[in-house]
Amino acid sequence: MSNSTFDLNALIKESRDLLVTPKAYFSTMKTTGGIAEPLIKAVIYGAVAGIIAFLWSILKLGGATGGMFGGAVGIMMFVWYIVGAVIGLFISAVIILVISAICKGNTDFEASVRVTAAIMVIMPISALLGFVSGLNLTAGLLVGLAVNIFALYLLYHALVEALKAKPETTKIVMIVLAAILVLFLLVGMGAKKKANKFMNEFNNSDLKELIEDAGNK
C-alpha cells in the first residue's frame, strides 16, 4: 500500500498474512513511508470493531447493550472505537517504542506507529468475540486474556523482526507482560465473585425491602 492510494484489498491480505504468519509478515514490513497509511489502517480497524460492537449491542450481547436508550449506545460505541483507535495508535506507539528501546531495538517513532497499526488488527477480533462476555462474564474474561496473549505474540514478532530487538530480552519482557495480564484476570475474577456475593446478599436482605418501600412512598 502507498500513502497516495490506499488499497483496501491489500489491507485485507496484509491482515490475513499477519494473523497467519506474523513472523514472515513483520520480517518484510516497511517501517518508513509516512504516518498517513498506519493512521488510515487504525481508523479502518477501529471502524470494523465499532460496527461489530454496534451489532452486538443491538442484539443485546457483549459487554454493553442498548438498554433503554436503544441503538444510541451502540452508535456511541462505534464512534468511540474509531476515536479510541486513533488515540490508541499514538499512545501505544510510544509504549512500543519504550519497549523496543529496552530490548535494544529500533527507536524510530514512525516505525513504532506502523507496528502498532499492524497489531491493531486484533481490535476487530476482540470485538467479534465480545459476545462471550454477554453470555458468561468469566468466559468473557478468559477469552479476553487469550486475545491479549495473542496480541503479545504478535508484538514479540514485531519487535524482533520489524524493530530488530534482541530476541532474548524481548521474550523476557513478553513473559512479564503476560504475567501481568494473568494477574489482572485473577483480580477481575475476584472482583466479579465479590460483586455477585454482594448482589445475592442484597437480594436477600431487608435493605432491598426498605428501598422498595421508600420508592413506593
Protein Blocks (a to p, Z undefined) as FASTA:
>chain_A
ZZklccfklmmmmmmmmmmmmmlmmmmpcfbhbjklmmmmmmmmmmmmmmmmmmmmmnop
ajbdfklnommlmmmmmmmmmmmmmmmmmmmmmmmmmmmmmnopafbfklmmmmmmmmmm
mmmmmmmmmmmmmmomklmmmmmmmmmmmmmmmmmmmmmmmnopafklmmmmmmmmmmmm
mmmmmmmmmmmmmmmmmmmmmmmmmklmmmmmmmmZZ
